[in-house]
Amino acid sequence: MTKLWLIWKDPKERRRYKIGVLEKDNDGFIFQYVDPELNIAKEAGFDYYPGFEDTNKIYKNKELFFNIENRLPNKKRPDYLDILNAYNLDFDSDSMTILKATKGRLITDTYEFVEPFDTKKISFDIAGTRHCKDIEKCKNDIVVNDKLSLELNPDNISDPFAIKVILEKNGEKYHIGYVPRYYSKELTELLNSGTEYSALVQSLNFDSVYNDEDVSAYVKLIFKD
């Protein structure tokens, strides 16, 4: 079974909420909303994902739901193969694989589909870069494969499980953003348990059309015996 989380980002506060789960099994696709984040998101202004108006219903379909499939790159685009190549996909990649790679992002809304938290490895776009002035100080020096460290930030008023992403370069420390909120609680628990990890910059994009996603980091967590 393949599973992805549906994330909604409040367009005003920029806070992310895990509001639903999309699953694929041998019988097709299943989508359902999930608490408690759904109710918290509703208080922040979320209504429903287009096409899934009933937040209590479990939706099922043999094929990927049209209201999700239309978030994938259009196969009629002249640069379609280039898009697949950029995401390390191939022409035979199925819809769920493409959705996982592209996250189904559109510049017209603030939804994205992300992989569930994995205790072996996770990858994410660093959140909150717009609030970190250190980005401007180090953006000309940061490169792919730079090592990152994670620093718990329990005094953060927006998220008690907030985790800072820190770059150490040329003898200086730079706070360049945060772990996305939808991973912060589970990752905080692992860090508090003393779990060893490796965090590296996987890719860079300072011209992204998606706010708060200038740096993509790949994080690998290694358990102690």
C-alpha positions in Angstrom: 0.0 0.0 0.0 1.2 3.5 -0.9 0.2 6.4 1.3 0.5 10.2 1.0 -0.6 12.9 3.4 -2.7 15.8 2.2 -1.3 19.1 3.6 -3.1 22.4 3.6 -1.2 25.6 4.3 -3.1 28.6 5.7 -2.5 31.3 3.1 -2.4 34.0 5.8 -0.5 32.5 8.7 1.5 30.0 6.4 1.0 27.3 9.0 0.6 23.7 7.6 -2.0 21.2 8.6 -2.2 17.5 7.9 -5.9 17.2 6.9 -6.2 14.0 4.9 -4.7 10.7 3.7 -4.6 9.3 0.2 -3.9 5.6 -0.1 -3.4 3.2 -3.0 -3.9 -0.5 -2.7 -4.7 -3.4 -5.1 -8.3 -2.3 -5.3 -7.7 1.3 -6.2 -7.5 4.6 -4.3 -8.9 5.8 -1.0 -9.1 9.3 0.4 -10.3 10.4 3.8 -9.9 13.4 6.1 -8.1 12.9 9.4 -8.3 14.5 12.8 -7.2 16.3 14.9 -5.5 18.5 12.4 -8.7 18.8 10.3 -10.7 20.4 13.0 -7.8 22.8 13.9 -7.5 23.7 10.2 -11.2 24.4 10.0 -10.8 26.9 12.9 -8.1 28.6 10.7 -10.4 28.9 7.7 -10.2 25.5 5.9 -13.5 24.3 4.4 -12.9 21.3 2.2 -10.6 20.1 -0.6 -12.3 20.6 -4.0 -14.3 17.5 -4.9 -14.2 16.1 -1.4 -17.0 18.2 0.2 -18.1 15.7 2.8 -15.4 15.6 5.5 -16.9 12.5 7.1 -16.9 10.4 4.0 -14.4 7.8 2.9 -13.9 8.3 -0.8 -13.0 5.3 -3.1 -12.2 5.0 -6.8 -10.5 2.5 -9.1 -8.3 5.2 -10.7 -6.7 8.3 -9.1 -9.4 10.8 -8.3 -9.7 13.4 -11.1 -9.5 16.3 -8.6 -6.1 15.0 -7.6 -4.9 13.8 -11.0 -5.4 17.3 -12.4 -2.5 18.4 -10.1 -0.1 16.3 -12.1 2.0 17.8 -15.0 -0.1 17.8 -18.2 1.1 15.1 -20.6 0.3 17.4 -23.5 2.9 20.0 -22.4 5.8 20.2 -24.9 8.2 20.0 -21.9 6.5 17.1 -20.2 9.5 14.8 -20.6 11.8 17.5 -19.2 9.5 17.8 -16.2 9.7 14.0 -15.6 13.4 14.1 -16.0 13.8 16.9 -13.5 12.0 14.8 -10.8 14.0 11.7 -11.7 11.0 10.1 -13.1 10.5 8.2 -16.4 7.7 8.1 -19.0 6.3 4.9 -17.4 6.0 6.3 -13.9 2.5 5.8 -12.6 0.3 8.6 -11.3 1.0 8.0 -7.6 4.8 8.0 -8.2 4.5 11.3 -10.0 2.3 12.8 -7.3 4.8 11.7 -4.6 7.7 13.3 -6.5 6.0 16.6 -7.5 3.8 16.8 -4.3 1.0 17.9 -6.6 1.7 21.6 -6.0 0.0 24.3 -7.9 0.7 28.0 -7.8 -3.1 28.6 -7.5 -3.6 27.1 -4.1 -1.7 25.9 -1.0 -2.2 22.1 -1.0 0.5 19.5 -1.3 0.8 15.8 -1.0 3.8 14.5 1.1 5.1 11.2 2.2 4.3 10.0 5.7 6.9 10.3 8.4 9.4 7.5 8.1 11.8 6.6 11.0 14.5 5.6 8.6 14.6 8.6 6.2 12.5 11.6 5.3 13.0 14.5 2.8 11.3 17.9 3.0 11.4 21.4 1.8 12.6 23.7 4.6 9.7 25.8 5.9 9.7 29.3 7.2 12.7 30.5 5.2 10.9 33.9 4.7 11.3 34.5 8.5 15.0 33.7 8.6 17.3 36.6 7.7 20.3 34.2 7.8 19.2 32.9 4.3 20.4 36.2 2.7 23.7 36.0 4.6 24.6 32.5 3.4 22.7 31.9 0.1 25.8 32.6 -2.0 27.8 30.0 -0.1 25.3 27.2 0.6 25.7 24.3 -1.8 24.2 20.8 -2.4 25.5 18.3 0.2 26.2 20.9 2.9 25.6 19.3 6.3 22.7 20.6 8.4 21.9 20.2 12.1 18.5 20.2 13.8 17.8 22.2 16.9 14.7 21.9 19.1 12.8 25.1 19.6 10.2 24.3 22.3 9.6 28.0 23.1 8.2 28.6 19.6 4.8 30.1 20.1 3.5 28.7 16.8 4.6 25.1 17.4 5.9 23.6 20.7 7.6 20.9 18.6 9.3 23.4 16.2 12.7 22.4 15.0 15.2 24.8 13.6 17.4 23.9 10.6 20.9 25.1 11.1 23.7 25.5 8.6 27.3 25.6 9.9 29.6 27.2 7.3 33.0 28.9 7.5 32.9 28.9 11.3 29.4 30.6 11.4 25.9 29.2 12.3 23.0 30.2 10.1 19.3 29.6 11.0 17.9 28.9 7.6 14.4 27.7 8.4 12.3 25.0 10.1 11.3 21.4 9.7 7.8 21.4 8.3 5.2 21.3 11.1 3.7 18.0 9.8 6.9 16.2 10.7 8.0 18.2 13.7 6.3 16.2 16.5 7.6 12.7 15.4 11.0 14.1 14.7 11.1 15.9 18.1 10.4 12.5 19.8 13.3 10.9 17.9 15.7 13.7 18.7 14.8 13.6 22.3 15.4 9.9 22.4 19.0 10.5 21.2 18.5 9.1 17.7 21.5 9.8 15.5 20.8 11.4 12.1 22.4 12.9 9.0 20.9 15.9 7.3 22.2 17.2 4.0 21.1 19.8 1.5 19.7 17.8 -1.4 18.9 20.6 -3.8 18.6 24.4 -4.0 16.1 26.7 -5.6 16.1 30.3 -4.7 13.7 31.2 -7.5 10.8 28.9 -6.4 7.3 30.0 -7.1 6.3 28.3 -3.9 6.8 30.5 -0.9 9.0 29.1 1.9 10.5 26.3 -0.2 13.8 27.7 -1.3 15.9 24.8 0.1 15.2 21.1 -0.1 16.9 19.0 2.6 17.2 15.2 2.7 17.3 13.9 6.3 18.4 10.4 7.2 17.7 9.1 10.8 19.9 6.4 12.2 18.9 4.5 15.3 21.2 3.6 18.1 21.3 0.0 19.3 
